[in-house]
């Protein structure tokens, strides 16, 4: 018994010594491995340290785009900061923005879904928030090819033409009186979009905050499906006369890899209403404000319209491509007053290297288009409204349109291409 006890005691002493030497050796090995890993890994973008738990939230300015531009002056064109527990990365240079929006476009295709969006039954099913994959491609195809294709837009030209005539008539009746451009344009644009979608009456119901959009959509979709079942007018169901009919036809066709559901339809209708109203109306309002501050710009645009269109007929959409100065005005307005100055934030699906820094998977990534469009390194007198910059080759509109397209896809691009020009032409 005594021999066994002595052996056990010796084993304990030996094990203790081994452990004593093993701990520092393993620590050195682990630290060396960590250094080797960091040697091959690019660092995170620099940025303010912030506070524990809340990060930089207490120090944010209400105008985030200008606040982030101020931080970029201290930390560089790409910086990071903690907003609560979420790591955020802000891009403030054209080169870094192109890396995110073009070179790593697939990795940055996803976007974080706000909690308020998820409160709707179809929350997160919109094109903007649907993760990149077969479902997103199906929705984009339905939107770009079927809802906003040239054939569909041409078929609905009469709706747009009628609404423009209505705007002109309304403005003429208010000659000499003040006009609330923003309020008028959001009402008119909403009329066009809801008419296209066969959502007549929605513009009034939409103002009742207590009612949910999905309830309205359920009612309108059911009415349309009942019309299709009974075929009251005896029309050809293969021909769609509004966006809702286009989507219902796609749903019934079932020729896509991912089936189009009612949730998808309501999400796409929401995209059209939300993405095509306030953005267009606010852009027209800014355009009018800028031209009122510079009457010579207004007069030059009016002279161009008079020379191309004349005074004996109304302006048509086909005239817009023949009006280079008006197009330059549009580009300059979008440069200074993009609807969402920080765009919709992106969320990379894997770690990416941008401008020599690591953007971790899941980091909320903002592209500060507002700051990029006002960078004196890229623009002469960047805060001045000078449409001529896009006529003499100085202005690069590529990134502006990239921002618009990534912001709201083909919906935003088409909306800004024709709705904005038509509204602006009515004001001239």
C-alpha positions in Angstrom: 0.0 0.0 0.0 2.9 2.3 0.8 4.5 1.6 -2.6 1.3 2.5 -4.5 1.0 5.7 -2.6 4.6 6.8 -3.4 4.1 6.0 -7.1 0.9 8.0 -7.2 2.6 11.0 -5.5 5.5 10.8 -8.0 3.1 10.7 -10.9 1.4 13.8 -9.6 4.7 15.7 -9.2 5.7 14.6 -12.8 2.3 15.7 -14.2 2.5 19.0 -12.5 6.0 19.7 -13.9 4.9 18.7 -17.4 1.9 21.0 -17.1 4.1 23.8 -15.8 6.3 23.6 -18.8 3.5 22.9 -21.3 1.5 26.0 -20.6 4.1 28.6 -21.7 5.2 26.3 -24.7 1.5 26.0 -25.9 1.0 29.7 -25.3 4.0 30.6 -27.5 2.8 28.1 -30.2 -0.7 29.6 -30.2 0.6 33.2 -30.3 2.9 32.4 -33.2 0.0 30.8 -35.1 -2.1 33.8 -34.4 0.6 36.2 -35.7 1.0 34.1 -38.9 -2.8 34.2 -39.5 -2.9 38.0 -39.0 0.1 38.4 -41.2 -1.9 37.0 -44.2 -5.2 38.8 -43.2 -5.9 42.4 -44.0 -6.8 44.6 -41.1 -10.3 46.0 -40.5 -10.8 49.6 -41.7 -9.9 52.3 -39.2 -12.5 54.2 -37.3 -13.6 55.7 -33.9 -13.4 53.4 -30.9 -16.8 54.1 -29.5 -18.2 53.0 -26.1 -18.7 49.5 -24.8 -22.0 47.9 -25.8 -23.5 51.0 -27.6 -20.4 51.8 -29.8 -20.7 55.1 -31.6 -24.5 55.3 -31.4 -24.5 58.2 -28.9 -22.3 60.3 -31.1 -24.2 60.0 -34.4 -25.6 63.1 -36.1 -29.2 63.0 -37.4 -27.9 63.7 -40.9 -25.9 60.5 -41.2 -24.5 61.2 -44.7 -22.8 64.5 -43.7 -21.7 63.0 -40.3 -20.1 60.0 -42.1 -18.4 62.4 -44.6 -16.9 64.3 -41.6 -15.6 61.0 -40.2 -14.1 60.1 -43.6 -12.0 63.3 -43.5 -10.4 61.9 -40.3 -10.2 58.1 -41.0 -10.1 57.9 -44.8 -12.4 56.8 -47.7 -13.2 53.5 -45.9 -13.7 53.3 -42.2 -15.6 51.2 -39.7 -17.5 51.9 -36.5 -19.7 50.0 -34.1 -23.4 50.8 -34.0 -24.5 48.9 -31.0 -23.2 45.4 -31.4 -23.2 45.7 -35.2 -20.0 46.4 -37.1 -20.6 48.9 -39.9 -18.3 49.9 -42.7 -18.7 53.2 -44.6 -17.4 53.6 -48.2 -16.7 57.2 -49.3 -14.6 57.0 -52.5 -15.5 56.1 -56.1 -12.8 53.4 -56.3 -13.9 51.6 -53.1 -17.6 52.0 -54.2 -16.8 50.3 -57.5 -15.2 47.4 -55.7 -18.3 46.9 -53.6 -20.9 47.5 -56.3 -19.1 45.9 -59.3 -16.1 43.7 -58.4 -17.7 42.1 -55.3 -21.3 42.7 -56.4 -22.4 39.1 -55.7 -20.9 39.0 -52.3 -22.5 42.3 -51.4 -25.8 41.5 -53.1 -27.6 40.8 -49.8 -29.0 43.5 -47.5 -29.9 43.5 -43.8 -33.6 43.4 -43.3 -34.9 46.0 -40.8 -37.2 44.8 -38.0 -39.9 47.2 -39.2 -39.9 45.5 -42.7 -40.4 42.1 -41.1 -43.6 43.3 -39.4 -45.5 42.8 -42.7 -46.7 39.3 -43.6 -44.5 39.5 -46.8 -41.6 41.3 -45.0 -38.2 40.5 -46.4 -39.7 39.1 -49.7 -39.2 42.3 -51.6 -36.5 42.5 -54.3 -34.4 44.8 -52.2 -34.3 42.4 -49.2 -34.5 39.0 -50.8 -31.2 37.1 -50.5 -29.2 36.7 -53.7 -30.2 33.4 -55.3 -32.9 31.6 -57.4 -35.8 33.5 -55.6 -34.1 36.9 -56.1 -33.4 36.1 -59.8 -37.0 35.0 -60.3 -38.3 38.3 -58.8 -35.9 40.4 -60.8 -36.9 38.6 -64.0 -40.6 39.2 -63.3 -39.9 42.9 -62.6 -37.4 43.7 -65.3 -38.7 41.5 -68.2 -42.4 41.4 -67.5 -43.4 44.4 -65.4 -41.0 47.0 -66.8 -40.1 45.6 -70.2 -40.3 47.8 -73.2 -43.5 46.1 -74.5 -45.2 46.6 -71.2 -44.2 50.2 -70.8 -45.3 50.9 -74.4 -48.7 49.3 -73.7 -49.1 51.6 -70.6 -48.0 54.7 -72.4 -51.6 56.0 -72.6 -51.8 56.1 -68.8 -48.7 58.1 -68.4 -49.6 60.5 -71.3 -53.1 61.1 -69.7 -51.5 61.9 -66.3 -49.0 64.3 -67.8 -51.9 66.2 -69.6 -53.7 66.3 -66.2 -50.6 67.8 -64.5 -50.3 70.5 -67.2 -54.0 71.3 -67.0 -53.8 71.5 -63.2 -50.7 73.8 -63.2 -52.3 76.0 -65.9 -55.4 76.5 -63.6 -53.0 77.6 -60.8 -51.2 80.2 -62.9 -50.0 83.0 -60.6 -50.7 81.0 -57.4 -48.1 79.2 -55.2 -47.7 75.4 -56.0 -46.6 72.7 -53.5 -44.5 70.8 -56.1 -43.6 67.9 -53.8 -47.2 67.3 -52.7 -48.6 67.6 -56.2 -45.9 65.3 -57.7 -46.2 62.5 -55.1 -50.0 62.5 -55.7 -49.6 62.4 -59.5 -46.9 59.8 -59.6 -48.8 57.6 -57.1 -51.8 57.9 -59.4 -49.8 56.7 -62.4 -48.3 53.7 -60.5 -51.6 52.7 -58.8 -53.4 52.9 -62.1 -50.8 50.7 -63.8 -51.2 48.2 -61.0 -55.0 48.4 -61.2 -55.0 49.8 -57.6 -57.5 52.6 -58.2 -58.5 54.2 -55.0 -55.3 53.1 -53.2 -53.9 56.6 -53.0 -56.7 57.7 -50.7 -56.7 54.6 -48.6 -52.9 54.7 -48.4 -53.2 57.9 -46.3 -55.0 56.0 -43.6 -52.1 54.8 -41.6 -54.2 52.4 -39.5 -54.8 50.2 -42.5 -52.2 47.8 -43.6 -51.0 47.5 -47.2 -51.4 43.8 -47.3 -55.1 44.0 -46.4 -55.6 46.4 -49.3 -53.6 44.1 -51.6 -55.6 41.1 -50.5 -58.9 42.8 -51.4 -57.7 44.2 -54.8 -56.0 40.9 -55.8 -59.2 39.0 -54.9 -61.3 41.4 -57.1 -58.9 40.9 -60.0 -58.9 37.2 -59.7 -62.7 37.2 -59.6 -62.8 39.3 -62.8 -60.4 36.8 -64.4 -62.5 33.8 -63.3 -65.8 35.3 -64.6 -64.1 37.0 -67.6 -66.8 39.7 -67.5 -65.5 41.6 -70.5 -64.8 38.5 -72.5 -61.2 39.7 -73.1 -58.1 37.6 -73.8 -56.6 36.7 -70.4 -53.3 36.3 -72.2 -53.1 40.1 -72.6 -52.4 42.1 -69.5 -53.6 45.6 -69.1 -52.0 46.4 -65.8 -49.1 45.3 -63.6 -51.3 43.2 -61.4 -52.6 41.2 -64.3 -49.0 40.7 -65.5 -48.0 39.2 -62.1 -51.1 37.0 -61.9 -50.4 35.7 -65.4 -46.9 34.8 -64.3 -48.2 33.1 -61.2 -50.7 31.0 -63.2 -48.0 30.2 -65.8 -45.7 28.6 -63.3 -42.8 28.5 -65.8 -40.1 29.6 -63.3 -37.7 27.6 -61.2 -39.0 29.2 -58.1 -42.9 29.6 -58.2 -44.3 33.1 -57.9 -46.6 33.2 -54.8 -49.1 35.7 -53.6 -46.6 36.9 -51.0 -44.2 37.6 -53.9 -46.9 39.5 -55.7 -47.7 41.7 -52.7 -44.0 42.3 -52.1 -43.5 43.4 -55.7 -46.5 45.7 -55.6 -45.1 47.3 -52.4 -41.8 47.8 -54.2 -43.5 49.6 -57.0 -45.6 51.9 -54.7 -42.8 52.7 -52.2 -39.9 52.7 -54.6 -41.5 54.8 -57.4 -43.4 57.6 -55.6 -41.5 59.6 -53.0 -38.2 59.1 -54.9 -39.6 60.6 -58.1 -41.6 63.4 -56.5 -38.6 64.5 -54.3 -36.3 64.5 -57.3 -38.7 66.7 -59.3 -39.1 69.0 -56.3 -35.3 69.4 -56.0 -35.0 70.0 -59.7 -37.6 72.9 -59.5 -35.9 74.4 -56.5 -32.5 74.3 -58.1 -33.8 75.9 -61.3 -35.7 78.6 -59.4 -32.4 79.5 -57.7 -30.8 79.7 -61.1 -33.3 81.2 -63.5 -30.8 81.1 -66.4 -30.8 77.3 -66.1 -34.6 77.3 -66.3 -34.6 79.6 -69.3 -32.0 77.6 -71.1 -34.0 74.4 -70.6 -37.2 76.1 -71.8 -35.4 77.4 -75.0 -34.2 73.9 -75.8 -37.7 72.4 -75.4 -39.2 75.2 -77.6 -36.5 74.5 -80.2 -37.0 70.8 -80.3 -40.7 70.4 -79.6 -42.1 73.8 -80.5 -45.0 75.6 -78.9 -47.8 74.0 -81.0 -47.7 70.5 -79.5 -47.3 68.7 -76.2 -44.0 67.1 -75.2 -43.8 63.3 -75.7 -41.5 60.8 -74.1 -39.8 60.2 -77.4 -38.6 63.9 -77.3 -36.4 63.4 -74.2 -33.5 61.8 -76.0 -33.3 64.9 -78.2 -32.9 67.3 -75.2 -29.2 67.1 -74.1 -29.4 70.1 -71.8 -32.5 68.7 -70.0 -30.7 65.4 -69.6 -27.7 67.3 -68.1 -30.1 69.0 -65.7 -31.4 65.6 -64.7 -27.9 64.2 -64.1 -26.9 67.2 -62.0 -30.0 66.9 -59.8 -29.4 63.2 -59.2 -25.7 64.0 -58.4 -26.7 66.5 -55.7 -30.0 65.1 -54.5 -30.1 61.3 -54.8 -33.2 60.0 -52.9 -31.2 57.9 -50.5 -27.8 59.5 -49.9 -26.5 56.3 -48.1 -28.3 53.9 -50.4 -29.8 50.7 -48.8 -27.0 49.2 -46.8 -25.4 46.0 -48.0 -24.4 42.9 -46.0 -21.6 40.7 -47.5 -22.1 37.0 -47.5 -18.4 36.4 -47.0 -15.3 38.3 -46.0 -14.1 40.6 -48.8 -11.0 42.8 -49.3 -12.0 46.4 -50.2 -9.4 49.1 -50.6 -6.8 46.9 -48.8 -9.1 46.3 -45.7 -11.1 43.3 -44.6 -14.9 43.8 -44.6 -16.1 40.9 -42.4 -19.1 38.7 -43.3 -22.3 40.3 -42.2 -20.9 43.8 -41.7 -23.4 46.5 -42.5 -21.9 48.3 -45.4 -23.0 51.9 -46.4 -21.9 53.6 -49.6 -22.0 57.3 -48.9 -23.1 58.4 -52.4 -23.8 61.9 -51.0 -20.1 62.4 -50.1 -18.8 60.8 -53.3 -20.9 63.2 -55.4 -19.5 66.1 -53.5 -15.9 65.1 -53.4 -13.7 68.1 -54.7 -11.2 65.5 -56.0 -13.7 64.4 -58.6 -15.9 67.4 -59.2 -15.2 71.1 -59.8 -17.2 73.3 -57.4 -19.0 70.1 -56.2 -21.7 72.0 -54.1 -22.7 74.1 -57.1 -25.6 73.2 -59.4 -23.9 73.3 -62.8 -25.6 71.1 -65.4 -23.0 72.1 -68.0 -20.5 69.9 -66.3 -22.2 66.9 -68.0 -22.0 68.6 -71.4 -18.3 69.3 -71.5 -17.2 65.8 -70.4 -16.2 66.7 -66.9 -18.9 64.8 -65.1 -18.8 61.0 -64.8 -22.4 59.9 -64.6 -21.4 56.2 -64.5 -21.3 55.9 -60.7 -24.5 58.0 -60.3 -26.5 55.5 -62.4 -24.7 52.6 -60.7 -25.9 54.0 -57.4 -29.5 54.4 -58.7 -29.6 50.9 -60.2 -28.1 49.2 -57.0 -30.5 51.3 -54.9 -33.7 50.1 -56.4 -32.8 48.0 -59.4 -34.6 48.4 -62.7 -37.6 49.9 -60.8 -35.6 52.9 -59.7 -33.8 53.3 -63.1 -36.9 53.2 -65.2 -38.7 55.4 -62.7 -36.0 58.0 -62.9 -35.6 57.7 -66.6 -39.2 58.4 -67.7 -41.3 59.5 -64.7 -38.8 62.2 -63.6 -38.2 63.5 -67.1 -41.9 63.6 -67.8 -42.6 65.5 -64.6 -39.8 67.9 -65.2 -40.9 68.6 -68.8 -44.4 69.5 -67.4 -42.8 72.1 -65.3 -40.9 73.8 -68.1 
